[in-house]
């Protein structure tokens, strides 16, 4: 599995299961991501994402996005595109 680091979790909102991710590479709806940190590691497909509470189809390096995540994450977890 070829993986490319594309960002890092900058915040997590447990009450809505949303991770804020600071991107270092582009990401779009439909991409598969891998989130790694501590003893946690899981993959999921990006089904929706937001920038400043507005739905977007794609985001670029430097953007901070919010996405629903299926597991709890923490600040500093690495995000990869697979």
Secondary structure as GFF3:
##gff-version 3
##sequence-region A 1 82
A	DSSP	beta_strand	4	13	.	.	.	ID=ss1
A	DSSP	beta_strand	18	23	.	.	.	ID=ss2
A	DSSP	beta_strand	27	28	.	.	.	ID=ss3
A	DSSP	beta_strand	32	37	.	.	.	ID=ss4
A	DSSP	beta_strand	40	45	.	.	.	ID=ss5
A	DSSP	beta_strand	49	51	.	.	.	ID=ss6
A	DSSP	beta_strand	54	56	.	.	.	ID=ss7
A	DSSP	beta_strand	58	59	.	.	.	ID=ss8
A	DSSP	beta_strand	64	68	.	.	.	ID=ss9
A	DSSP	beta_strand	78	81	.	.	.	ID=ss10
###
